[in-house]
Amino acid sequence: MYINLDFCLYLINASSIFRPTLEECLKWKESFEKLLSSKYGLCAFTAFLVSEFSEENIAFYFACEEYKNTKSPAKLSAKAQKIYDEFIGSDAPREINIDHETRDITKANMLVPSPSCFDMAQHKIYMLMAKDCYPRFLRSPAYGDLVLKTRLSNNRNKQ
């Protein structure tokens, strides 16, 4: 799933027509996977990461997902280099926080790019988001406000 940050921010700030249902918002608390599988949940989480200056994590995760779905072997190398340069390299503008061992293994994998060359780094970032960012999101005013707004909207619609 490609993340368009402008669309996410528009969706979050748009009228109640675009709000998720209360049930959908509450499902996000069940698991990180349920949050990511919801288009609105993903947008809300991405906006939260932007507010915390860590949206590179979700951007890297989905860049890897898109990369793994690349059908053309000829395009793998160029896409792998682009991901590496943007997120992993020493001068990466959106450098992700991974340990040296993961960085070194990923760099070695770049010698012969394959659909799995970022798997280790992607897994580390996924776990970071699941264990750190996701719980903070659920405790955030942004999530609380969204649940409250959907609850109020739900109550108004029942009257």
C-alpha positions in Angstrom: 0.0 0.0 0.0 1.5 3.3 -1.1 1.3 6.1 1.4 0.5 9.5 0.1 1.2 11.9 3.0 -0.8 14.8 1.5 -3.8 12.6 1.0 -3.5 11.3 4.5 -3.4 14.8 6.0 -6.3 15.8 3.8 -8.3 12.7 5.0 -7.6 13.4 8.6 -8.5 17.1 8.4 -11.5 16.6 6.1 -15.1 16.7 7.1 -16.8 13.8 9.0 -17.7 12.2 5.7 -14.2 10.7 5.7 -14.1 9.7 9.3 -13.9 6.0 10.1 -16.6 4.3 12.1 -16.2 4.0 15.9 -15.8 0.3 15.4 -13.0 0.7 13.0 -11.1 3.1 15.3 -11.5 0.7 18.2 -10.3 -2.2 16.1 -6.9 -0.4 15.8 -6.4 -1.1 19.5 -6.6 -4.9 18.9 -3.4 -5.1 16.9 -0.8 -3.2 15.0 -1.7 -5.3 11.9 -5.3 -4.1 12.1 -4.2 -0.5 12.3 -1.9 -0.9 9.2 -4.6 -2.7 7.2 -7.1 0.2 7.6 -6.5 3.0 5.1 -7.7 5.6 7.6 -5.8 3.9 10.4 -2.6 3.9 8.3 -3.1 7.6 7.5 -3.8 8.5 11.2 -0.7 6.6 12.3 1.4 8.2 9.6 0.3 11.7 10.6 1.2 10.8 14.2 4.7 9.7 13.1 5.1 12.9 11.2 4.2 14.8 14.4 6.9 12.8 16.2 9.5 13.3 13.3 9.7 9.6 12.7 7.6 9.0 9.5 10.7 7.6 7.8 9.9 4.3 9.6 6.5 3.8 7.9 7.8 5.1 4.7 10.7 2.6 4.7 8.4 -0.2 5.7 6.1 0.4 2.7 8.9 1.1 0.3 10.2 -2.4 1.1 6.7 -3.8 0.6 6.5 -2.2 -2.8 10.0 -3.3 -3.6 9.2 -6.9 -2.8 6.3 -6.8 -5.3 8.6 -5.6 -8.1 8.1 -8.1 -11.0 10.9 -6.9 -13.3 14.3 -8.2 -12.2 15.8 -5.3 -14.2 14.1 -2.8 -11.9 15.1 -4.5 -8.6 18.6 -3.1 -8.6 17.6 0.5 -9.2 14.8 0.4 -6.7 17.1 -1.3 -4.1 19.6 1.4 -4.5 17.0 4.1 -4.2 15.7 2.6 -0.9 19.3 2.2 0.4 20.2 5.8 -0.5 17.1 7.2 1.0 16.9 5.2 4.3 20.0 3.3 5.1 23.2 4.8 3.6 25.5 7.0 5.7 24.1 10.2 4.2 20.5 9.0 3.9 18.1 12.0 4.1 15.5 9.8 5.9 17.9 7.5 7.8 16.2 4.8 9.8 17.4 3.7 13.2 18.9 0.2 12.8 21.9 -1.4 14.4 25.3 -1.7 12.7 24.9 -5.5 12.1 21.6 -5.0 10.3 23.0 -2.1 8.3 26.1 -4.2 7.3 24.0 -7.2 6.3 21.7 -5.0 4.3 24.7 -3.4 2.6 26.1 -6.8 1.7 22.7 -7.9 0.3 22.9 -4.9 -2.0 25.7 -6.6 -4.0 23.1 -8.9 -5.5 19.7 -7.3 -4.9 16.9 -9.7 -4.4 13.3 -9.2 -3.2 14.4 -10.2 0.3 17.5 -8.0 0.6 15.8 -5.6 3.0 13.9 -8.2 5.0 16.1 -7.9 8.2 16.0 -4.1 8.3 12.3 -4.1 7.5 11.6 -6.5 10.3 13.6 -4.4 12.8 11.7 -1.3 11.8 8.3 -3.1 11.9 9.1 -4.3 15.4 10.2 -0.8 16.5 6.9 0.6 15.3 4.9 -2.2 16.8 6.6 -2.1 20.2 7.3 1.6 20.5 5.4 3.9 18.1 2.1 2.0 18.0 1.6 2.0 21.8 2.4 5.8 21.9 -0.1 6.4 19.1 -2.8 4.6 21.1 -2.0 6.8 24.1 -1.8 10.0 22.0 -4.3 12.9 22.0 -4.6 12.4 18.2 -6.0 8.9 18.6 -8.1 9.9 21.7 -9.6 12.9 19.8 -10.4 10.8 16.8 -12.2 8.2 18.9 -14.1 10.9 20.7 -15.1 12.6 17.5 -16.4 9.3 16.0 -18.2 8.5 19.2 -19.9 11.9 19.2 -20.7 11.6 15.5 -22.1 8.1 16.1 -24.3 9.4 18.9 -25.6 12.3 16.7 -26.5 9.9 14.0 -28.5 7.7 16.4 -30.7 10.6 17.5 
